């Protein structure tokens, strides 16, 4: 039979050990945490994936698009179109399309260079990000990269990177049992002391106390 996972359903499939060597996806927001938990697995940033009997999608509207694709594959385009009409969907995206459309909505812009720059930064959170290399990857200069972030997001690429790292750190402290030092390393901070300082500045509480509070709430 076919096994599927919608968005974070990929966690259950990973725990069952059936994603090894498979193409699969989940929502971009959950990808960093997923990769932290399952470092040997590499999700794709696609709307949905169909790999033999394993089907996964990014959730949201992508769930309907995956269902319509399966209906079309099993029962033909005529029924697929009829179901599309019933769902009031004018057109559907194909599985190979990336989730950057949702990134475009989140950023409030369709500027391709900015979207790709943010995607690059968000997929390299735990690495020592070289903004010059990021700009080169996009085919623009470092100065152009700085201008893009200032114009559309009213911030610098470095400030945006630190914001993303802190959000990722907060998520890890909430959803995992990782210690403060482990989270600092996982989020690309040079030291736990620097991580603690910027975390407290951003959230008004130390990462240790934040983690302790969350664990007690969970218990």
C-alpha positions in Angstrom: 0.0 0.0 0.0 0.9 3.7 -0.2 2.2 5.6 2.8 1.9 9.3 3.1 2.8 12.2 5.3 1.3 15.7 5.4 3.9 18.4 6.5 5.2 17.2 9.9 3.9 13.7 9.1 7.4 13.2 7.7 8.6 12.9 11.4 6.5 9.7 11.8 7.7 8.3 8.5 11.3 9.0 9.6 10.8 7.3 12.9 9.4 4.3 11.1 12.6 4.2 9.0 10.9 4.3 5.6 12.4 7.6 4.3 16.0 6.3 3.9 17.0 6.8 0.3 13.6 8.4 -0.6 12.6 11.8 -2.0 10.4 13.5 0.5 9.4 16.9 1.8 7.7 18.8 4.6 7.0 22.5 5.3 10.1 24.7 5.0 9.5 26.0 8.5 10.1 22.5 9.9 13.0 21.5 7.8 15.8 22.9 10.0 14.5 21.1 13.1 13.9 17.9 11.1 17.4 17.9 9.8 18.7 18.4 13.3 16.8 15.4 14.5 17.5 13.2 11.4 20.8 14.4 10.0 21.1 11.4 7.6 17.9 12.4 5.8 17.6 15.3 3.4 14.1 16.7 2.7 13.5 18.5 -0.6 12.0 22.0 -0.6 9.2 20.9 -3.0 5.5 21.4 -2.9 5.1 17.6 -2.7 7.0 14.4 -3.5 5.8 11.1 -4.9 8.5 8.4 -4.7 7.0 5.0 -5.5 4.7 4.2 -2.6 5.9 7.1 -0.4 4.0 10.4 -0.8 4.7 13.6 1.2 3.8 17.2 1.0 4.5 20.6 2.6 1.0 20.9 4.1 -1.6 23.6 3.6 -2.8 24.0 0.0 -0.1 21.5 -1.1 -2.2 18.8 0.5 -5.0 19.5 -1.9 -2.6 19.7 -4.8 -1.1 16.3 -3.9 -4.5 14.7 -3.6 -5.5 16.1 -7.1 -2.3 14.8 -8.6 -3.0 11.3 -7.2 -6.6 11.4 -8.5 -5.4 12.4 -11.9 -2.7 9.7 -11.9 -5.1 6.9 -10.8 -8.3 8.0 -12.5 -7.3 10.3 -15.4 -7.3 14.1 -16.1 -11.0 14.4 -16.6 -11.9 13.4 -13.0 -8.9 15.4 -11.8 -10.3 18.5 -13.5 -13.8 17.9 -12.1 -12.4 17.6 -8.6 -10.4 20.8 -9.2 -13.6 22.6 -10.1 -15.3 21.3 -7.0 -12.4 22.6 -4.9 -12.6 26.0 -6.6 -9.0 25.7 -7.7 -8.2 27.4 -11.0 -4.9 25.7 -11.4 -2.6 23.6 -9.3 1.2 23.6 -9.0 3.2 20.5 -9.8 5.3 18.7 -7.2 8.6 19.8 -8.6 7.8 23.4 -7.8 9.7 24.8 -4.8 8.1 26.2 -1.7 9.6 29.6 -2.4 6.2 30.9 -3.4 5.3 30.8 0.3 8.6 32.5 1.1 7.6 35.3 -1.4 4.3 35.8 0.5 6.1 35.8 3.9 8.6 38.4 2.7 5.9 40.5 0.9 7.9 40.7 -2.3 8.5 38.8 -5.5 12.1 40.0 -6.0 13.8 36.9 -7.1 17.3 37.8 -5.8 16.0 38.6 -2.3 13.9 35.4 -2.2 16.8 33.3 -3.2 19.1 35.1 -0.8 16.8 34.5 2.2 16.4 30.8 1.1 20.2 30.5 1.0 20.5 32.0 4.5 17.7 29.9 6.0 19.2 26.7 4.7 22.7 27.6 6.0 21.7 28.6 9.5 24.2 26.3 11.3 27.0 27.1 8.9 29.5 30.0 9.0 27.6 32.0 6.4 29.8 34.0 4.0 27.6 36.8 2.7 30.1 37.4 -0.1 29.7 33.8 -1.2 25.9 34.2 -0.9 26.0 37.2 -3.2 28.3 35.3 -5.6 25.8 32.4 -5.6 23.1 34.8 -6.7 25.2 36.5 -9.3 25.2 39.9 -7.7 27.6 42.0 -5.6 27.8 42.1 -1.8 26.7 45.8 -2.0 23.7 44.9 -4.1 22.8 42.2 -1.5 23.0 44.7 1.3 20.7 47.1 -0.7 18.1 44.4 -1.3 17.7 43.6 2.4 17.7 47.3 3.3 15.1 48.2 0.7 12.7 45.3 1.1 13.2 44.2 4.7 14.7 47.3 6.4 17.5 45.3 7.8 21.0 44.0 6.9 21.7 40.4 5.7 23.7 39.8 8.9 20.9 41.1 11.1 18.5 38.9 9.2 20.8 35.9 9.6 21.0 36.4 13.4 17.2 36.8 13.6 16.7 33.5 11.8 19.3 31.8 14.0 17.6 33.0 17.2 14.2 31.8 15.9 15.7 28.4 15.1 17.4 28.3 18.6 14.1 29.2 20.3 12.4 26.4 18.4 15.0 23.9 19.3 14.9 24.8 23.0 11.1 24.4 22.8 10.8 21.2 20.8 14.0 19.2 21.7 16.0 18.1 24.7 19.2 19.7 23.4 21.3 21.7 25.9 22.2 25.4 25.5 25.7 24.6 24.2 24.3 22.1 21.6 21.7 24.6 20.4 24.3 27.3 20.1 26.4 25.1 17.9 23.4 23.8 15.9 22.4 27.4 15.1 25.8 28.6 14.0 26.8 30.8 17.0 30.5 31.1 17.7 30.2 30.5 21.5 27.5 29.7 24.0 28.2 33.0 25.9 27.6 35.1 22.8 24.5 33.0 22.1 23.2 33.6 25.6 23.8 37.3 25.3 22.0 37.8 22.0 19.2 35.5 23.1 18.6 37.4 26.3 18.6 40.7 24.3 16.0 39.4 21.9 13.7 37.5 24.3 14.4 39.1 27.7 15.4 35.7 29.2 18.4 33.5 29.2 18.3 30.4 26.9 18.9 28.2 30.0 15.9 29.7 31.9 13.8 29.6 28.7 14.5 25.9 28.2 13.8 25.1 31.9 10.5 27.0 31.8 9.4 25.1 28.6 10.4 21.7 30.1 8.4 22.4 33.3 5.4 23.5 31.3 5.6 20.3 29.3 5.8 18.2 32.4 
